[in-house]
Amino acid sequence: MKARTFDELGYAVHTNNELPMMLVGEKPLAMFHAVDFELPNEDFVPEVAFAPHVASGMMVRDSFELDGGFAESIGRDVRIVHVLFALRDEAWRIPAMRLLLSQHSRTKEWNETCERMEGALLGYSDEQNDEWCEARFAS
């Protein structure tokens, strides 16, 4: 049976728990994104909460923009701003995520392999990725 909400999964998703999970070493990478005109906005990217941990060297921060395409609702092309925070020893995940998202931006293709790679980079286990992909891609 296909899960319809995060609450129906057999595990807790990281959404809205990124920083506490990172502080105890349970999550290696957090990713936030917003349309360019939505920033700065703490509701989309919690820069203030992460800032002390970046300043201390415990975490590293990176950001980049990708083409978000034409948004009919506003009548113009938009850019998607991605902001990533990684634990210092897991910083290798940032260029890997950049590569994955850049490829998606170029090809506009996203499949189960991409979903599993993204999940693994964000710190989900293979079992959690299996469950998520079954819910996401099962017909």
Secondary structure, DSSP 8 states (H G I E B T S, - for coil): ----SGGGSSS---TT-HHHHHHTTS-SEEEEEEEGGG-S-TTT--HHHHHHHHHTTSEEEEEEEEEEEEETTTTEEEEEEEEEEEEGGGTTHHHHHHHHHHHHHHH----HHHHHHHHHHHT--HHHHHHHHHHHH--
